[in-house]
Amino acid sequence: MNKQNKIVGIYLAAGKSTRMGKNKLLLPLGRKTVGAYALHTALDSNLHHIAVVARDDDPSIKHWKSLLTEKITVVYCTDSVKGLSRSLNYGIKVANSLKPDGVMILLADQPFIHKKMINQLIAAFIEDGVLYVASSFKDIISPPLLIGKQLFPLLSQLKHDEGVKKLLKDHPSIKGKVIHHKSEELFIDIDTIEEYENVLNNLERYL
């Protein structure tokens, strides 16, 4: 990927797993952990670099450090309790140091995204000249989402648990593209014990 098409992934892994009651990203899922699937998918994609945003008090810090490669930077969000927007800001700071054309928001608890999804977002962003490209299922926008650098100032204005969907809702005139998917499995995220057990019981179907 050339300099003009540099997209940095922001891998959001700073949640407290409150509903799960334990660190869900370290739970075993097949031969990997919940948090490892989407990260390995991102590493195998056309993303230029990935900023992993973790909590500074996360007991799994050693786990994130063990994943370090030239394509990964781990940044620790010291005020993740203030919400998703803080994690985004930390990721944007890392991304800005690499002078990207855009960032892709990825969720660590969304294990079944495909490399094709990521590369499709990047290709559409480059070919269509839009400011964002979003994924959706049944007309509901969901990560992964690609945001052009022109929108970074608006991203930095988000507060608490506001995310990219809030930004797009508040600024409907922003030129973007939505890629619709037919498979619900791509967008499964794991927040509760029940959801985790359901995924375990159907793992062969999802992978």
C-alpha positions as CSV (number, residue, x, y, z in Angstrom):
1,M,0.0,0.0,0.0
2,N,1.5,3.3,-1.0
3,K,1.8,6.5,1.2
4,Q,-1.3,8.0,-0.4
5,N,-3.4,5.1,0.8
6,K,-2.2,4.7,4.4
7,I,-5.0,3.5,6.7
8,V,-4.3,2.8,10.4
9,G,-6.5,0.5,12.4
10,I,-7.6,1.5,15.9
11,Y,-8.2,-1.7,17.8
12,L,-10.4,-0.8,20.8
13,A,-9.6,-3.2,23.7
14,A,-10.0,-0.8,26.7
15,G,-13.4,-1.9,27.9
16,K,-13.9,-3.2,31.4
17,S,-16.0,-6.2,30.5
18,T,-18.5,-5.2,33.2
19,R,-21.4,-7.4,31.9
20,M,-19.1,-10.4,31.6
21,G,-17.6,-10.1,35.0
22,K,-14.2,-11.0,33.8
23,N,-11.8,-10.0,31.0
24,K,-13.7,-11.3,28.0
25,L,-10.8,-10.6,25.6
26,L,-8.7,-13.3,27.3
27,L,-11.4,-16.0,27.2
28,P,-10.5,-19.0,25.1
29,L,-12.3,-19.4,21.8
30,G,-11.1,-22.3,19.7
31,R,-7.3,-22.1,19.4
32,K,-7.2,-18.3,20.2
33,T,-8.7,-15.9,22.7
34,V,-11.7,-13.7,22.0
35,G,-9.5,-10.6,21.6
36,A,-7.0,-12.3,19.3
37,Y,-9.3,-13.1,16.4
38,A,-10.0,-9.6,15.0
39,L,-6.5,-8.5,15.7
40,H,-5.0,-11.3,13.7
41,T,-7.5,-10.6,10.9
42,A,-6.4,-6.9,10.9
43,L,-2.7,-7.9,10.8
44,D,-3.4,-10.0,7.7
45,S,-5.2,-7.2,6.0
46,N,-4.1,-4.1,4.0
47,L,-4.0,-1.9,7.0
48,H,-0.7,0.0,7.3
49,H,-0.5,-0.2,11.1
50,I,-2.7,-1.1,14.1
51,A,-2.9,0.9,17.3
52,V,-4.2,-1.4,20.1
53,V,-5.9,0.7,22.8
54,A,-5.9,-1.1,26.1
55,R,-6.6,0.0,29.7
56,D,-3.6,1.1,31.8
57,D,-4.8,-1.0,34.7
58,D,-5.6,-4.1,32.6
59,P,-4.1,-7.3,34.1
60,S,-3.6,-8.6,30.5
61,I,-1.0,-6.0,29.6
62,K,1.6,-8.7,29.3
63,H,-0.7,-10.4,26.7
64,W,-0.9,-7.3,24.6
65,K,2.9,-6.7,24.8
66,S,3.4,-10.3,23.6
67,L,1.6,-9.5,20.4
68,L,3.9,-6.6,19.5
69,T,5.2,-6.6,15.9
70,E,6.4,-3.8,13.6
71,K,2.8,-3.4,12.5
72,I,1.3,-2.9,16.1
73,T,1.6,-0.2,18.7
74,V,0.0,-0.7,22.1
75,V,-1.2,2.5,23.8
76,Y,-2.6,2.5,27.3
77,C,-5.7,4.6,27.9
78,T,-5.3,6.1,31.4
79,D,-8.9,7.4,31.6
80,S,-10.9,4.7,29.8
81,V,-13.6,5.0,32.5
82,K,-14.6,8.2,30.8
83,G,-16.0,6.2,27.9
84,L,-15.3,5.0,24.3
85,S,-14.5,8.5,23.1
86,R,-11.3,8.6,25.3
87,S,-10.1,5.3,23.7
88,L,-10.7,6.8,20.3
89,N,-8.7,9.9,21.1
90,Y,-5.7,7.8,22.2
91,G,-5.9,5.8,19.0
92,I,-6.1,8.9,16.9
93,K,-2.9,10.3,18.6
94,V,-1.0,7.2,17.6
95,A,-2.5,7.2,14.1
96,N,-1.6,10.9,13.6
97,S,2.0,10.2,14.3
98,L,2.0,8.0,11.2
99,K,0.4,10.6,9.0
100,P,-2.4,8.4,7.7
101,D,-5.1,9.1,5.2
102,G,-7.7,7.6,7.5
103,V,-8.3,5.3,10.4
104,M,-10.4,2.1,10.7
105,I,-12.3,1.5,14.0
106,L,-12.2,-2.1,15.0
107,L,-13.7,-3.7,18.1
108,A,-11.7,-6.3,20.0
109,D,-14.8,-8.2,21.0
110,Q,-16.0,-8.7,17.4
111,P,-14.1,-11.9,16.6
112,F,-15.7,-12.9,13.3
113,I,-14.9,-10.0,11.0
114,H,-13.1,-11.0,7.8
115,K,-10.0,-9.7,6.1
116,K,-12.2,-9.2,3.0
117,M,-14.4,-6.7,5.0
118,I,-11.4,-4.6,6.0
119,N,-9.9,-4.6,2.5
120,Q,-13.3,-3.8,0.9
121,L,-13.6,-0.7,3.2
122,I,-10.1,0.4,2.2
123,A,-10.7,-0.1,-1.5
124,A,-14.0,1.8,-1.4
125,F,-12.4,4.7,0.4
126,I,-9.7,5.0,-2.1
127,E,-11.8,4.5,-5.2
128,D,-14.9,6.5,-4.3
129,G,-13.1,9.5,-2.7
130,V,-15.5,9.6,0.3
131,L,-14.8,10.8,3.8
132,Y,-16.0,7.6,5.5
133,V,-16.9,4.0,4.6
134,A,-19.1,2.1,7.0
135,S,-20.2,-1.6,7.4
136,S,-23.8,-2.4,8.0
137,F,-26.2,-5.3,8.6
138,K,-29.9,-4.8,8.1
139,D,-29.2,-1.0,7.6
140,I,-27.6,-0.8,11.0
141,I,-24.1,0.7,10.9
142,S,-21.5,-1.1,12.8
143,P,-17.7,-1.5,13.0
144,P,-15.5,-1.9,11.2
145,L,-15.7,1.7,10.1
146,L,-13.2,3.7,8.1
147,I,-12.9,7.5,8.8
148,G,-10.9,9.9,6.6
149,K,-8.4,12.2,8.2
150,Q,-10.6,15.2,7.4
151,L,-13.0,14.0,10.1
152,F,-10.4,13.6,12.9
153,P,-11.3,17.0,14.5
154,L,-14.9,15.9,14.7
155,L,-13.9,12.6,16.2
156,S,-11.9,14.4,18.9
157,Q,-15.1,16.3,19.9
158,L,-17.0,13.1,20.9
159,K,-17.7,12.6,24.6
160,H,-18.2,9.8,27.0
161,D,-19.5,6.7,25.1
162,E,-20.3,8.5,21.9
163,G,-18.9,6.8,18.9
164,V,-18.6,7.2,15.1
165,K,-22.3,6.6,14.6
166,K,-23.1,9.6,16.7
167,L,-20.8,11.7,14.5
168,L,-22.4,10.5,11.3
169,K,-25.9,11.1,12.7
170,D,-25.1,14.7,13.7
171,H,-23.5,15.5,10.3
172,P,-25.7,13.8,7.7
173,S,-24.1,16.0,4.9
174,I,-20.8,14.2,5.2
175,K,-20.1,12.3,2.0
176,G,-19.7,8.6,2.7
177,K,-20.5,5.1,1.6
178,V,-22.1,2.2,3.4
179,I,-21.3,-1.4,2.5
180,H,-24.1,-3.8,3.3
181,H,-23.5,-7.3,4.5
182,K,-25.9,-10.2,4.6
183,S,-24.2,-12.3,7.3
184,E,-25.1,-11.5,10.9
185,E,-22.2,-13.6,12.2
186,L,-19.7,-11.0,10.9
187,F,-21.1,-8.5,13.5
188,I,-21.4,-10.7,16.5
189,D,-19.8,-9.2,19.6
190,I,-19.4,-10.9,22.9
191,D,-20.5,-9.0,26.0
192,T,-22.1,-11.6,28.3
193,I,-21.5,-15.1,29.5
194,E,-24.6,-16.2,27.6
195,E,-23.3,-14.7,24.3
196,Y,-19.9,-16.3,24.9
197,E,-21.4,-19.7,25.5
198,N,-23.6,-19.4,22.4
199,V,-20.5,-18.6,20.3
200,L,-18.7,-21.6,21.8
201,N,-21.6,-23.9,20.9
202,N,-21.7,-22.6,17.3
203,L,-18.0,-21.9,16.7
204,E,-17.6,-24.2,13.7
205,R,-20.4,-22.4,12.0
206,Y,-18.9,-18.9,12.6
207,L,-15.3,-19.6,11.6
